[in-house]
Amino acid sequence: MTDISNLTGLELRSCITAAGRLELSLAEVPVPAPEPGQVVVRVEATPINPSDLGLLVGPADLATMVAGGTAARPTITATVAPQHLKAVTARLDQSMQIGNEGAGTVIAAGPGAEGLIGKLVAVLAGAMYAQYRVVKADDCLVLPDGATAADGASCFVNPMTALGMTETMRREGHTALVHTAAASNLGQMLNRICLKDGIGLVNIVRSAAQAALLRDQGAVHVVDSTSPTFTDELTEALVATGATIAFDAIGGGRLASQILGGMEAAANRRATAYSRYGSSVYKQVYIYGSLDTRPTELVRNFGLTWGVGGWLLIPFLVKIGGDGVAALRQRVAAELKTTFASHYTAEISLAEALRPEILAAYARRATGEKYLINPAKA
């Protein structure tokens, strides 16, 4: 066991001031001794997810970024417009820790957790953009032999989200689903799950290149929202799959409405009688992202049997309970290097994460691009 009595480590911190200024920095903090049932993890890989970006940069205007500090301890500042401050009132003038998930090696443990020392583990515990993290032993997932920290870094948020979507589909009585921004790492993972499990999936993408990427991975139904025949292609895919539930990462604009309209058109293909209230087939769109920050527009051409709501991973996991979560985690561990494999655009250090050109690149949230922070990297 490593002696951590005088150990310190760097953490990436984000603060939005009441004056409307985003401040990103690296803070050096002491590593506390683990209490009973806790372990100290040396973090070796932690991904930059869209949910992390929401806390990292918030509503700051990154076009106003200014770099400062030193090469080893860089800083970034940017402007937050006054009209956006109300939305982040609860976090003003607080130095926030970032990073939902990650993986690394257990270097110390409190009483009752010594069996994890030396193990490579994945963790969903928050504050993972750090060189060291003290977490509950029960929150650690021991990675299988042959796995690396990079393999396990993203084994919670995207895999559990993708499995949560198919599980929600089943629990709510649907048999196939629709996913938007489908060429993302999450979307590619969901495609592999659906192919493996025999679930009908309609993948909505935003370019011909993204459509080709998914088709090369075996996706059967891929539609490009920029195509002039998008509506017709979407309807045909919905007829073929019978999908009546969708998970939308876009959020703004009319895409959710177009999906509901396509589901209604598909249902009417099978109708045996006319109803002025629309089909009796229940249609559901869950919005789980905000790649488009405009208002969500609904054009009411899909009858009266429908719903639009929000979907988040953590409330879903609470709903299914401990046994349900354990079953999902077990599947992720078993298929870590196949179904749930993640691929990264670049591996960067904590300091590199605060270089303006790199921050601007990962903050674009470009479909299919995913960055990995290695806090141990010099």
C-alpha positions as CSV (number, residue, x, y, z in Angstrom):
1,M,0.0,0.0,0.0
2,T,1.3,3.4,-0.9
3,D,2.1,5.9,1.9
4,I,-0.3,8.8,1.3
5,S,0.4,10.7,4.5
6,N,1.9,13.6,2.6
7,L,0.4,13.0,-0.8
8,T,-1.1,15.8,-2.8
9,G,-2.7,15.9,-6.2
10,L,-4.0,18.2,-8.9
11,E,-7.7,18.7,-9.5
12,L,-9.4,20.6,-12.4
13,R,-11.7,23.2,-10.9
14,S,-14.5,25.4,-12.5
15,C,-15.9,28.6,-10.9
16,I,-18.4,31.0,-12.3
17,T,-18.4,34.3,-10.4
18,A,-21.3,36.6,-9.7
19,A,-19.5,39.1,-11.9
20,G,-20.1,36.9,-14.9
21,R,-16.6,35.3,-15.3
22,L,-15.8,31.6,-15.8
23,E,-12.5,30.6,-14.2
24,L,-10.9,27.3,-14.9
25,S,-7.8,26.2,-13.0
26,L,-5.8,23.4,-11.5
27,A,-5.8,23.2,-7.7
28,E,-3.3,21.2,-5.7
29,V,-5.0,19.5,-2.7
30,P,-4.0,17.0,-0.1
31,V,-5.2,13.5,-0.5
32,P,-7.2,12.5,2.6
33,A,-6.6,9.2,4.3
34,P,-9.3,6.6,3.4
35,E,-11.9,5.9,6.0
36,P,-13.4,2.4,6.6
37,G,-14.9,1.1,3.4
38,Q,-13.0,3.7,1.3
39,V,-10.1,3.4,-1.2
40,V,-7.7,5.9,-2.8
41,V,-7.7,5.6,-6.6
42,R,-4.9,7.0,-8.7
43,V,-6.9,8.2,-11.7
44,E,-5.4,7.2,-15.0
45,A,-8.3,7.8,-17.5
46,T,-11.5,9.9,-17.3
47,P,-13.6,10.9,-20.3
48,I,-15.1,14.3,-21.2
49,N,-18.8,13.6,-21.5
50,P,-21.4,16.2,-22.5
51,S,-22.7,16.1,-19.0
52,D,-19.2,17.0,-17.8
53,L,-19.0,20.0,-20.2
54,G,-22.2,21.4,-18.7
55,L,-20.5,21.8,-15.3
56,L,-17.0,22.6,-16.7
57,V,-17.9,25.6,-18.9
58,G,-21.6,26.1,-18.2
59,P,-23.1,28.9,-20.3
60,A,-19.7,30.7,-20.8
61,D,-19.0,32.3,-24.2
62,L,-15.9,30.3,-25.2
63,A,-15.1,32.8,-28.0
64,T,-14.0,35.1,-25.2
65,M,-11.5,32.6,-23.7
66,V,-8.2,34.0,-22.3
67,A,-5.3,31.8,-21.3
68,G,-3.2,32.5,-18.3
69,G,-1.1,30.9,-15.6
70,T,1.9,28.7,-16.5
71,A,2.5,25.7,-18.7
72,A,2.2,23.4,-15.6
73,R,-0.6,25.4,-14.0
74,P,-2.6,26.9,-16.8
75,T,-5.8,28.9,-16.3
76,I,-8.7,29.8,-18.6
77,T,-11.1,32.7,-18.2
78,A,-14.2,33.5,-20.3
79,T,-17.3,35.7,-20.1
80,V,-20.7,34.6,-19.0
81,A,-23.4,36.9,-20.3
82,P,-25.6,38.5,-17.6
83,Q,-28.8,36.9,-18.9
84,H,-27.3,33.4,-18.3
85,L,-26.2,34.0,-14.7
86,K,-29.7,33.3,-13.3
87,A,-29.6,29.7,-14.6
88,V,-26.4,29.0,-12.6
89,T,-27.2,31.0,-9.4
90,A,-26.7,27.9,-7.2
91,R,-23.1,27.5,-8.2
92,L,-21.9,31.1,-8.3
93,D,-18.5,31.8,-6.7
94,Q,-18.0,28.1,-5.9
95,S,-14.9,26.2,-7.0
96,M,-16.5,23.1,-8.5
97,Q,-14.9,19.7,-9.0
98,I,-15.5,18.1,-12.4
99,G,-15.7,14.6,-14.0
100,N,-18.5,12.0,-13.6
101,E,-16.5,8.8,-14.2
102,G,-13.1,7.3,-14.7
103,A,-10.7,4.5,-14.0
104,G,-7.4,3.9,-12.2
105,T,-5.5,1.8,-9.8
106,V,-6.3,1.5,-6.1
107,I,-3.2,2.6,-4.1
108,A,-4.5,2.7,-0.6
109,A,-7.5,1.5,1.4
110,G,-9.3,1.9,4.7
111,P,-10.3,-0.9,7.0
112,G,-12.5,-3.4,5.2
113,A,-11.4,-2.5,1.7
114,E,-7.8,-3.8,1.6
115,G,-8.7,-6.4,-0.9
116,L,-8.9,-3.8,-3.7
117,I,-5.4,-2.5,-3.3
118,G,-3.6,-2.9,-6.6
119,K,-6.8,-3.5,-8.5
120,L,-7.7,-1.6,-11.7
121,V,-11.2,-0.2,-11.1
122,A,-13.8,2.0,-12.8
123,V,-15.7,4.5,-10.7
124,L,-18.8,6.7,-11.1
125,A,-18.3,9.1,-8.2
126,G,-17.8,12.6,-9.5
127,A,-14.7,14.9,-9.2
128,M,-12.7,12.5,-11.4
129,Y,-10.7,15.2,-13.2
130,A,-8.1,14.7,-10.5
131,Q,-4.9,12.8,-10.0
132,Y,-6.3,11.0,-7.0
133,R,-9.8,10.3,-5.8
134,V,-11.1,8.8,-2.5
135,V,-14.2,6.8,-3.1
136,K,-16.4,4.1,-1.5
137,A,-15.2,0.6,-2.2
138,D,-18.8,-0.3,-3.1
139,D,-18.7,2.3,-5.9
140,C,-15.7,0.5,-7.6
141,L,-16.1,-1.9,-10.5
142,V,-13.1,-4.2,-10.7
143,L,-12.1,-4.3,-14.4
144,P,-11.6,-7.7,-16.0
145,D,-8.1,-9.1,-16.8
146,G,-6.6,-7.6,-19.9
147,A,-8.5,-4.3,-19.6
148,T,-6.8,-1.0,-19.4
149,A,-7.8,2.2,-17.6
150,A,-8.8,3.7,-21.0
151,D,-11.1,0.6,-21.6
152,G,-12.9,1.2,-18.2
153,A,-12.9,5.0,-18.1
154,S,-16.3,5.2,-19.9
155,C,-17.9,2.1,-18.6
156,F,-20.7,3.8,-16.7
157,V,-22.3,6.9,-18.3
158,N,-22.5,5.8,-21.9
159,P,-23.0,2.0,-21.4
160,M,-25.5,2.4,-18.6
161,T,-27.4,5.1,-20.6
162,A,-27.6,2.9,-23.7
163,L,-28.7,0.0,-21.6
164,G,-31.1,2.3,-19.8
165,M,-32.7,3.2,-23.1
166,T,-33.4,-0.4,-24.1
167,E,-34.6,-1.2,-20.6
168,T,-36.9,1.8,-20.6
169,M,-38.3,0.6,-23.9
170,R,-39.0,-2.8,-22.5
171,R,-40.5,-1.6,-19.3
172,E,-42.9,0.8,-21.0
173,G,-44.2,-1.8,-23.5
174,H,-42.4,-0.7,-26.7
175,T,-40.6,-3.1,-29.0
176,A,-38.2,-0.9,-31.0
177,L,-36.7,2.6,-30.6
178,V,-35.3,5.7,-32.3
179,H,-32.1,7.4,-31.4
180,T,-30.8,10.8,-32.5
181,A,-27.2,12.0,-32.9
182,A,-26.8,8.3,-33.4
183,A,-23.2,8.4,-34.7
184,S,-21.9,9.4,-31.3
185,N,-19.9,7.0,-29.1
186,L,-23.1,6.4,-27.2
187,G,-25.1,5.9,-30.5
188,Q,-22.6,3.4,-31.8
189,M,-22.8,1.5,-28.5
190,L,-26.6,1.5,-28.6
191,N,-26.4,0.1,-32.2
192,R,-24.2,-2.7,-31.0
193,I,-26.6,-3.5,-28.2
194,C,-29.6,-3.6,-30.5
195,L,-27.9,-5.7,-33.0
196,K,-26.8,-8.2,-30.3
197,D,-30.2,-8.2,-28.6
198,G,-32.3,-8.3,-31.8
199,I,-34.0,-4.9,-31.1
200,G,-35.2,-2.7,-34.0
201,L,-33.4,0.6,-34.0
202,V,-33.8,3.7,-36.2
203,N,-30.6,5.8,-36.2
204,I,-31.0,9.5,-37.0
205,V,-27.8,11.2,-38.0
206,R,-26.8,14.6,-39.3
207,S,-24.6,13.9,-42.3
208,A,-24.0,11.4,-45.0
209,A,-20.6,10.6,-43.5
210,Q,-22.2,9.7,-40.2
211,A,-24.8,7.5,-42.0
212,A,-22.0,5.7,-43.7
213,L,-20.1,5.2,-40.4
214,L,-23.1,3.4,-38.8
215,R,-23.9,1.3,-41.9
216,D,-20.3,0.1,-41.9
217,Q,-21.0,-1.0,-38.3
218,G,-24.0,-3.1,-39.3
219,A,-26.8,-0.6,-38.6
220,V,-29.9,-1.5,-40.6
221,H,-32.0,1.7,-40.4
222,V,-30.1,4.9,-40.7
223,V,-31.7,8.2,-41.8
224,D,-30.0,11.5,-42.4
225,S,-31.9,14.5,-41.1
226,T,-30.2,16.8,-43.6
227,S,-31.6,14.7,-46.6
228,P,-34.3,16.3,-48.6
229,T,-36.3,13.1,-48.3
230,F,-35.7,12.7,-44.6
231,T,-39.4,12.6,-43.6
232,D,-40.2,9.9,-46.1
233,E,-37.1,7.9,-45.1
234,L,-37.9,8.2,-41.4
235,T,-41.5,7.1,-41.9
236,E,-40.4,4.0,-43.9
237,A,-37.9,3.1,-41.1
238,L,-40.6,3.4,-38.5
239,V,-42.9,1.3,-40.5
240,A,-40.2,-1.4,-40.8
241,T,-39.3,-1.4,-37.1
242,G,-42.5,-0.5,-35.4
243,A,-40.6,1.9,-33.2
244,T,-42.8,3.9,-30.9
245,I,-40.3,5.4,-28.4
246,A,-37.4,7.7,-29.1
247,F,-34.4,9.1,-27.2
248,D,-33.4,12.5,-28.5
249,A,-30.0,14.1,-27.8
250,I,-30.8,17.2,-29.9
251,G,-33.6,18.7,-27.9
252,G,-34.2,22.0,-29.7
253,G,-36.0,22.6,-33.0
254,R,-38.6,20.3,-34.7
255,L,-36.8,16.9,-34.7
256,A,-38.9,15.5,-31.8
257,S,-42.0,16.6,-33.6
258,Q,-40.9,15.1,-36.8
259,I,-40.3,11.8,-35.0
260,L,-43.8,11.8,-33.5
261,G,-45.2,12.7,-36.9
262,G,-43.4,9.8,-38.5
263,M,-44.6,7.4,-35.8
264,E,-48.2,8.6,-36.4
265,A,-47.8,8.1,-40.1
266,A,-46.4,4.6,-39.6
267,A,-49.3,3.8,-37.2
268,N,-51.8,5.0,-39.8
269,R,-50.4,2.7,-42.4
270,R,-51.7,-0.2,-40.2
271,A,-55.0,1.4,-39.3
272,T,-58.2,-0.3,-40.3
273,A,-60.5,2.6,-39.5
274,Y,-60.3,6.4,-39.5
275,S,-60.2,8.4,-36.2
276,R,-60.4,12.2,-36.1
277,Y,-58.3,11.9,-32.9
278,G,-55.4,10.2,-34.6
279,S,-54.1,6.7,-34.0
280,S,-54.5,5.0,-30.6
281,V,-50.8,3.9,-30.7
282,Y,-48.9,5.6,-27.9
283,K,-45.9,7.5,-29.1
284,Q,-43.1,8.7,-26.7
285,V,-40.1,10.9,-27.2
286,Y,-37.6,11.4,-24.3
287,I,-35.2,14.3,-24.6
288,Y,-32.0,13.5,-22.8
289,G,-29.6,16.1,-24.4
290,S,-29.4,19.7,-25.6
291,L,-27.2,19.7,-28.7
292,D,-29.6,22.3,-30.0
293,T,-30.4,24.8,-27.3
294,R,-33.4,26.4,-29.2
295,P,-36.9,25.8,-27.9
296,T,-38.4,22.4,-28.7
297,E,-41.2,23.0,-31.3
298,L,-44.1,20.6,-31.7
299,V,-46.2,20.7,-34.8
300,R,-49.4,18.9,-33.8
301,N,-49.8,16.4,-36.6
302,F,-49.5,13.2,-34.5
303,G,-52.9,12.8,-32.9
304,L,-53.5,12.9,-29.2
305,T,-51.8,9.7,-27.9
306,W,-48.3,10.8,-27.3
307,G,-45.8,12.1,-24.7
308,V,-42.7,14.2,-24.6
309,G,-40.6,14.2,-21.5
310,G,-37.1,14.3,-20.1
311,W,-34.9,11.3,-19.4
312,L,-31.8,11.1,-17.2
313,L,-29.7,8.2,-16.2
314,I,-29.4,8.6,-12.5
315,P,-33.2,8.8,-11.8
316,F,-33.7,5.8,-14.0
317,L,-31.1,3.8,-12.0
318,V,-32.8,4.8,-8.8
319,K,-36.1,3.6,-10.2
320,I,-34.8,0.1,-11.1
321,G,-33.1,-0.4,-7.8
322,G,-30.0,-2.1,-6.7
323,D,-30.6,-5.5,-8.3
324,G,-31.4,-3.9,-11.6
325,V,-28.3,-1.7,-11.5
326,A,-26.1,-4.7,-10.6
327,A,-27.4,-6.7,-13.6
328,L,-26.6,-3.8,-16.0
329,R,-23.1,-3.4,-14.4
330,Q,-22.4,-7.1,-14.8
331,R,-23.3,-7.0,-18.5
332,V,-21.0,-4.0,-19.0
333,A,-18.1,-5.7,-17.3
334,A,-18.6,-8.9,-19.4
335,E,-18.7,-7.0,-22.7
336,L,-16.4,-4.2,-21.9
337,K,-14.1,-4.6,-24.9
338,T,-16.8,-5.5,-27.4
339,T,-20.3,-4.1,-27.1
340,F,-19.3,-1.3,-24.7
341,A,-15.9,-0.4,-26.1
342,S,-15.2,3.4,-26.4
343,H,-12.9,5.1,-28.8
344,Y,-11.2,8.4,-28.3
345,T,-10.1,11.2,-30.5
346,A,-7.2,12.1,-28.2
347,E,-5.7,11.5,-24.8
348,I,-4.8,14.7,-23.0
349,S,-3.3,15.7,-19.6
350,L,-5.1,17.9,-17.0
351,A,-2.9,20.8,-18.1
352,E,-3.7,20.2,-21.8
353,A,-7.4,20.2,-21.0
354,L,-6.9,23.9,-20.3
355,R,-5.2,24.8,-23.5
356,P,-7.6,27.1,-25.5
357,E,-7.4,25.2,-28.8
358,I,-7.9,21.8,-27.1
359,L,-10.8,23.1,-25.0
360,A,-12.5,24.6,-28.0
361,A,-12.1,21.2,-29.8
362,Y,-13.7,19.1,-27.1
363,A,-16.3,21.7,-26.3
364,R,-17.7,21.5,-29.8
365,R,-19.4,18.2,-28.8
366,A,-18.9,17.0,-32.3
367,T,-20.6,13.7,-33.0
368,G,-18.2,10.8,-32.9
369,E,-15.4,12.8,-31.2
370,K,-14.6,12.0,-27.6
371,Y,-11.6,13.1,-25.5
372,L,-9.9,11.3,-22.7
373,I,-8.1,13.0,-19.8
374,N,-5.2,11.1,-18.3
375,P,-4.4,12.9,-15.0
376,A,-1.2,10.9,-14.7
377,K,0.1,12.2,-18.0
378,A,2.8,14.9,-17.7
